Amino acid sequence: MNYYCLVAGLPDLRMDDTKGLAEPGELIAEITPQLGADDRRLLRLLRAGYDNRNFLRYLHDKDARLDPAGELTQDDWAQLVKLMDENDHPSDTRLLPYWVDYYRLNPEDEIDAKGITREDYMSGLYYNYAMKADNRFLQQWFEFNLNLNNLLIAILCRKYEMDASKAVIGSNEIASILRTTHSRDFGIAGMFDQLELVMRLAEEPNLLEREKKLDALRWNWLEEHTFFNYFTVEKVLAFVLKTEMLHRWKQLSPEAGEKMFRDLLNSLKQGVKLQE
């Protein structure tokens, strides 16, 4: 299906311009009714990233403030948790299957004891599910991001002499290699085209500049993989993803970038302690 009017009406986005930027949740809410049923499910998969975090917040605190970019409300989560409690095989169009997988685990026994954070475990389930999407572009996007993020984690673990086996998420081939590799090229030369570039970017001492360059890499990937998709859903999905990047940069400061890095490092250290 082509979306001539929708795509033609989308503004041009540039990485250096965040003026007049729509909130991700508002943008998704505006675009969703204009898509066909199958394509709405694809957009829903992107929005699930916000719902993942909201689900974890809700499980921790039923009154927690949820990110409005997520699709599900507190009432939705209350209904879905009740449904999962009362049914062995819960069925609801709002319920993504990997949420059931996560909820069925006892976090204390099955996640914490393995040295894996709840967020990382949820992310791993999300990537595994998303890489089976009924859309080649989304499959490739999620796998690209999984490989990129896992490589950065592996580089960080090597630099600070930490065990990468519990920090790397997902279950694709590159994830399996990164958990155990000791080679200079992390054992994935020829498997991940951006390997050398990411290794160089990881050495950037300015954390904010490094994050910008990594997002530029993601931005260019989206440009390359939608170049010939003039009015298709792929062009719409790429627009949403770019908007999310710009929104993140609009909120980010050098101090926030430093905090992100320290939080990540502390999370990895905590994982090491739990394994001892």
N, C-alpha and C positions, 0 to 999 in steps of 0.2 A: 504494500500500500504506500502511495506517495502522499506527502503532506505539503502541497505547493503553497497554499496560503500561510500555513503555520510557519514553515521554514523561511519563506520570503519576509515574514514579519519579525523574525528574530533579529535583534541588533547584533552588529559586529562586536566581537569581544577581543580585547587585547590584554596581554598579561600585565601591562604597565598601567592599566586604567581600571579603577574600581568605582568610578563615579556612577551614581544612579543604578547601582547594582541591586537586583531583586533578592529578597531572602530566598534561600533554597526551597523552603517549605511552600512559600507563596508561589514560586515559579512552577513547582511540580503540581500544585493544586490548580493552577491556571492551564497548564498544558494537558493534564490527564484527560479531561472531558473531550479533548479534540482528537484523541487517539482511538484507534480500533481496539477491540477487546484484547486481542493477542498482544498488541504493542503496549497496552496499559499494564499488562503483567510484566513486561520487560522493564518498564519504568518503575513499577512496584519493587522490582528486585534491587534497583539502585537505592530506593528509599528505605529498603530493609536495613541498610547500614545504620540509619538513625534509630530504627525500631530495635535493633539488637542492643544498643546502648540503653535505650529506654526500658527494655525488658529487664536488663541487669539492675538498673536503678529501682525499678518497681519491686523486684524480688528482695532487694535490700531494704527498701522503705516504701511501703504502699502509698505514702503521701509525698513521695519525692517529686520534684518539679521535672517534668519530662520535656525533652527537646521538641518544640512544635514542628520541626521538620519531619518528625516521624508521622506515620499515618495513624497509628493506634493511640487511643486515649487511655486514661486511667481506668475508665469503665470497661473499655475493650479488654485490657489486660486482666482485670478482675474476672470478667466472664471467661476468658480463655484459660486462666489458671484454674478456675473452678471446673471447667470442662476437662482439663488434663488430670485433675485430681479424681474426677468421678468416672473417667472412661479410659479403658486400656488402649483404645484406638480412636482418639478424639478426631472429629471431623468438623471443620469450619473453614470457610473460604478465607478468613483473616489469618489463619494459623499456618505458618510455614513449617514444613516437616522437621527441619533441624532444630527448631525451638523445642519441639517435643523431645528430641534426642537429648538436648541440653537439660531440660527440666527433669527428665527421668533419672539423671545422675544425682548422686549425693555429693555436692561440691566438696565437703570436707574430706570424704574418703577417696573420691575419684579424680578430683582436680587438684586441690591444694597439696595432697600427699605426693603428687607426681611433680610438684614444682612448677605447675603451669598456672598462670593467672586465669581468672574467670573470663576476662576480656579476650585473652589470647585463645582460650579454648573455644569461645563463641566465634571468634574471627575465623578460626580454622574450619569450623562447621560451615560457616557462611561461604567461605571461598570454595570449599568442596562442592557445595550445593550450586553456587553461582556458575562454576565452570562447566556445569551440565545444562546451562540455560539453552532454550530453544532458539538461539541466535548466535551465529558465529562471531560477530563483533563483540558481544558481551563475554562470550567464552574467552576470547583472546585478551580482552581488557582485564578481566579478573585474573587470568593466569599471568599476564605481564606484571600486574601490580603485586601479586603474590610473590613472584620471583624477585622483583625489585626490592620489596620490603624484607624478604628473607635474606637476600644477599647483604643488605645493609646490616641486618641483625648479626649475620655470620661474621662480617668484618668487625663489628663492634665487639663481639664476643672474643674474637681472636686478639684484638688490640688489648683488651682488659683481662685476658686469660680466663675467660669464663666458658662454661659448657654450653655449646650451641644446641645440643640435642633437645632440650626442653623449650628453648626460646623460639626456634624455627617452627612455623605453623603450617598447616595444610598437609596434604598427602600425595602431591604430585612427585614426579621423578627428581626434579631439582631440589625440592624440599628434603627428600630422602638423602640425597648426596650431601647437601649442606650440613646435615646433622652430624656427619661423621668425617668429613673431608679434612685433610691436613695439607693439601697441595696449595701451591702459591695461587693458582687460578681457581681455587675452591672446587676443582673437579668439574666445572661446568663450561669450560672453553668450548666454543662451537655450539653450545646449547642455548646460551643467552647472549644475544647480539650486543647488548649494551654493557657487557661485563667490564671491559677495560675502562669505559667512561665512568661507570658507577664507582669503580675502585678509586679512580682519580678524584671524583667528586667527594667521596667519603673522607678524603684527606683535607678538605677545605676547613680551615680553622674557624672561620666565621659561620656560626651555626645558622643564622638567618640566611646568609648568602647561599649556604649549602642547600637549605630547604628550597630556596627559590630556583636554584639550578636543577634540582631533582624534579620540581614541579614543571619546569620548562621541558624536561625530558618527557614527562607524562603528556604535557600539552602537545608536543611535537608528534608523539605517538598517535594521539587522537586525530591530529591533522592528517597524518599519513594514511591512517586507516579509514578515514571518511572522505578522502579527496574525491573519489568517484561516486560517492553517495549524495547526490545533489538534493533530493527531496524525500529521502527515506527516513525511517525511524532512527537509523544509526546517526544521522545528522542531528536529530533532536536529542538523542541520548548524550552525544558528545557535547552538545550545548549545555545540558544540565551539569555534566561533569566539569566542564570548564568554569561554569558559574560557581560551583562548589569550591573550586580551587581559589578563585578570585575572592570569594567571601571569606575564606580562611585567611588569605593574605591581608584582607581589610582589617581583620581583628588582631593580626599577629604583630608583635613588637620584638626587639632584641631580647628583652627580659622574658617574654613568653616563649621564645625559641629556646632560650637557655633552660627554662623550666621543663619544657617538653623533653629535652635531652636528659636532664637529671632524673626526671620521672622514669624514663625508659631505662636508664642505667640502674636506678634503684630497684626497678621491677626485675631486671635480670639478676641483680645481686640477691634479691629475696628468693628467686627461684633456686639459686645455688645453695642458699642456706637450708631451704626446705628439703633439698636432696641429700644433705649431709646426715 
